[in-house]
Each structure stands twice: as C-alpha cells, then as structure tokens.
C-alpha cells in the first residue's frame, strides 16, 4: 500500500472541518436566519444547488452496476466499487445537506409515515432513502471481504442482481425527479434553463458527472496510495464520457432552438455569462476527449474530468440560484457559514473516501497475476514455454 501524503492538504481539510463544525453549531443554535443569507423571497440557495450536484455524482454508480452485474461486461468490474463508493458518499452528502437545510430538521422522518403520493418531494424522499440503502448493500462486499465474513458475503452476492435492478430503477426515478422539481416554476426559472426536458437533462448529466468523478478519484488515489485503474480502462471511460457529453450538449442545443430562446444569449446579463461559462466548461472536455492523445495521457484525462465536474457544478448552481434570482426580486449570495458547511461536507466525503481506499479493497490490486495453467510442452516448444517470473511483492 502506498504511503499517504499529508501536509498542506491535511491542513486545508482540518480548516474546512473546523469551520464547518462552528457553522453547524451556529445553524442549529440560532437557526437559518443567523447562519444563512436565505429569506422568504429566496428560500433555496447554495445547499439546494449542492444537493443537486452531490446526487449527480451517483449517476455512474447505477449505470456501471447494471453493466457489470446484469449485462456481464466484466471489463468494467474494476470501476464498479469506486463508482459505488462515490455514489454512496454523494447521497450521504445530500442527506446531511437536506437535514441542515430544513427549517425543522427533526421532522425529516415524516415522509415515512405521512404519505403524499402526488408530491415530487415525497417521491424524492423515498427514492433517496431506498437508494442509499441499496448503495450500502452494493458496497458491503468490500467491507465483508476485509472482515473475511465469507458466509455473509456469499449470501449478499446471491441477492446482488435484484438489488442492482432495484437501484437502477430508484436512481433513474430520482435523478429525473430532481429535474421535474423545477418544472413547477415556469415563470420563475430563467428560460435558458427552464425546459420540459429538464428531467432528461438531469439524468444524462448525472451519468456524465459519475464517469468524470471516477477518473478524478483514480488520479488522486494514485497520488495518495499508488492505486489507480488501468490506463486502458480509464481511456475507455474517457471515450464513453465524450459520447455522453456530446449527446447532452446536442440535446441542450436542440432544446434551445425548439423553444426559440437563442436571442437571450445576446443580452448582456449575468445569466448569459454564466450560461456560456457552463457550456464552455462542458464543451472543452468533450472536444478534447475525442482525441486519442488525450486518452493516452493520464494528466490530460484528469484535466478533462475536472472541467466536466466544474461544468456540472456550474449547471446545478445556475439552476438553483442564477436562474431563480431575477424572478425573486432580490439578490442572494451565500453567507460564509453556508460556504463553510458545504466545504466541510465535501471535506468529510474526501476523508471517508481516503479511509475506504486505504483500508478496504476499493481499487483492484496494482499487480494481478492470473492463475498459471501448466501444459506439458513438446521438445520443439520447450524454450518458448519457460514462463517469465514477475515480482509481485511490490
């Protein structure tokens, strides 16, 4: 196992955690008014946008789970656990952020007993609870392998396909429902983002964000532990990401043309500039990822993943904040305590991922040797049949 790198980033991590702890105490001791810049005119702010992005990180999890377990594409099996862990952490951040954002967080359990099947929020609440449970079950084999609980591991593997199918259904419903949530505000969300296709956009963007996050995590795991996915596999993910981004951006372009809102891009407004920034952050990696040299260069591939993640962060913040601000008649910018809590949640997720990679079999072994099959060679083939010995102790 590689040696962990401490120092500057450890200090940054602790600064975020301590600032977040103070802000959390302030939020629960004195309420949302003292700890945020939210108001009756603008009740949904940074934490809503953060929740939308945190859930988007789970997009690759349910896709790869279906590809590996249902369609038996074992080539992508090494990618599965990092994606499942990312998805679980994304949903965990969503739940924590939701509890912090609720005016009465002690009532977060109410959807379990107070049903309203006509509410999108009710469907989101149940999907989040159920899919988080599914993700925990999907990642549990890594824990059971570490503990060497073979009987429990065999039982869990026996029910994995039904669990994966349930996860695909739940996550598909949930990702699209988050987009559906904004269909109820046609007069409030700025036309560059309001679209009848918003549920589809949220679903596809979640797939892209999940793929980009896996490349991002592999890079940092290599830096910290010397563990990473094989470069051909990362290159394959890059090609898939390029196709997904091109489909997403083409659909956005067609949607803008169909709704006749292209003229809004000529207006000198904040919404215009931030929309163009969002598109540029996604268009750049899409174009780069269609080049073979980018696939073969780990640094270039990592750079594309960072741009993709920044693009979807911008998209979620545009939908949640930029697109809603003008219609509210007020100005909103997050208070430092809102930023501190958000960054502390991100720092906590990174810390948990770091611990998981260090102590659990999240990434495949750096050197894997297939079992050797002994075949008696003929006299003519004897020199060619002598195997080369590989040092796997490292």
TALIN-V739174 format. One line per field, one symbol per residue. ss: DSSP state (H for helix, E for strand, C for the rest). phi: phi as a letter, one per 20 degrees, with the letter a starting at -180 (. if undefined). A space follows every 10 residues. Layout:
ss->???
phi->???
//
This chain:
ss->CCCCCCCHHH HHHHHHHHHH HHHHHHHHHH CHHHHCCCCC CCCCCHHHHH HHHHHHCCHH HHHHHHHHHH CCCHHHHHHH HHHHHHHHHH HHHHHHHHHH HCCCHHHCCH HHCCCCCCCH HHHHHHHHHH HHHHHHHHHH HHHHHHHCCH HHHHHHHHCH HHHHHHHHHH HHHHHHHHHH HHHHCCCCCC CCCCCCCHHH HHHHHHHHHH HHHHHHHHHH HHHHHCCCCC HHHHHHHHHH HHHHHHHHHH HHHHHHHHHC CHHHHHCCCH HHHHHHHHHH HHHHHHHHHC CHHHHCCHHH HHHHHHHHHH HHHHHHHHHH HHHHHHHHCC CCCCCHHHHH HHHHHHHHHH HHHHHHHHHC CCCCCCCCCC CCCCCCCCCC CHHHHCCCCC CCCC
phi->.fefddogff fggfffffff fffffffeec nffedcdfbf fcedcgffff fffgfffegf fffffffeee elefgeffef fgffffffff fffgffffff effcffdfeg gfcdebfedf ffffffffff ffffffffeg gfffffemef ffffffffdf fgffffffff ffffgfffff gefecfedeg gfdfbfeggf ffffffffff fffffgffff fffecmdaff ggffffffff ffffffffff ffffffffem dffffeefcg gffffffgff fefffffffe dffffedgff ffgfffffff ffffffffff cgfdffffmb dccgffffff ffffffffff ffffffffdc feefgfcddf geeecfeeff egfeeffeed edff
//
